[in-house]
Amino acid sequence: MRTGVVVSYNSIIRCGFIKDGNKQKIRFFNENPKLVFKRLDVVRFSVGFVDNSLRAGLTVS
């Protein structure tokens, strides 16, 4: 698991970017409509390849 900060989030399309400890920006999609993220929220995530690009999978605790 990696830790990062939400740097942007669009609540309409439920998509955003996380910046991790290495200053890498990784895109994520929120598949749970009950969750709303704000800029600077700290999140835990794993990274995988989807459609030939890095994508974060968020973990809710």
LINBELKA-V81655 format. One record per pair of residues at least 12 apart in sequence whose C-alpha atoms are under 6 Angstrom apart, sorted by the first residue. I is the first residue (numbers start at 1). J is the second residue. Records with the same first field share a line. If there is no record, write none. Layout:
I = J / J
//
This chain:
1 = 45 / 46
2 = 44 / 45
3 = 43 / 44
4 = 18 / 19 / 20 / 42 / 43
5 = 18 / 19 / 40 / 41 / 42
6 = 18 / 39 / 40 / 41
7 = 39 / 40
8 = 39
14 = 29 / 30
15 = 28 / 29
16 = 28
27 = 55
28 = 55 / 56
44 = 59
45 = 57 / 58 / 59
//
